[in-house]
Amino acid sequence: MNNTISVRSNTSSSSRTPEEILRGLKDLAPDDFSKKLLDSAAGVIDDHNNFLRLNYFSVAVRVFFEHIMGTLSPDTAVSACPWFQLESGQDKPTRAQRIKYWLQVGLSDDFLVDELGLDPDPLRKSLMQAFNRLSKHVHVRADTVVIDPASQSAEINRSVSAVEELLSAYHDCRSILLEPLIEALDEEAVDTLMSETIGEIDELASHHYLEEVHTDDTRVLDIGAQFVKYQASGTVSVLLQYGSNADVRRGDGAEMSTSFPFAVEFEVPVEEPRDLRNAVIVSGVNTDSWFDGPDEE
């Protein structure tokens, strides 16, 4: 049974003014410009003597939406997603496709529905409808401007809810997506992956033999247009051998056991984000401690 991706409920919203809600969302905004736009939109709300209050507010919020889409859903990243296709008559990603990227990045609808039991479609439609409502008030015409204060407030409240939903959706969807990805990683598969990628140790001795890989922690660092980037950390124990096997037998070589911490980053294609057979290592075992001298007193 599929679940609908939904944002966290905010039980205190009903007891706060729209201005307070917008300013309270600044901690979720991705950059300083977004924070300034939220402040600007909040400041316009209280100007009840201005009959264009709703229109000025809508401009600030629409610029906020456009900035969010451009900053966290750039055309180049959206176009790189496996699910992306140019729509008829378009030469770049549509707003709906940027909203899709905002919520699920490069992961496909099939993966969300079949593997995670999540249905992103209702939230995507809700955010698109919110943007379209804002657009209606950006272009002012004498026969379309909303002058009634109560009607203005109703539209403002709906838009504030949309902003709250947009920012909460981004943060909450990340948690919804990240947790199942981590839980599904097989520790034995991670250990096997690590054991195949410890080339840094080759530099420390004539030969080395892997004794044990112990993974303490695995996390998702990033979900991108084409890859999910993971980090695995722990310790790898090895036997270092100096000289050949014959040298060791004659007593001219030496062997020693040691261990190193590792914090390996690896990327897996978003088409099968839990299949480590397709993983590509982007960093490896940390052997710095081998070269560091003893701490000076």
Secondary structure, DSSP 8 states (H G I E B T S, - for coil): --EE------TTGGGS-HHHHHHHGGGG-SSHHHHHHHHHHHHHHT-TT-TTHHHHHHHHHHHHHHHHHHHHS-HHHHHTSTT----TT-SS--HHHHHHHHHHTT--HHIIIIIT-EE-HHHHHHHHHHHHHHHHHHS--TTT----HHHHHHHHHHHHHHHHHHHHHHHHHHHHHHHHHHHHS-HHHHHHHHHT--GGGGGGSSEEEEEEEEEEEEEEEEE-SSEEEEEEEEEEEEEEEES-HHHHHHTSSEEEEEEEEEEEEEEEETTSTT-GGG-EESS-B--HHHH------
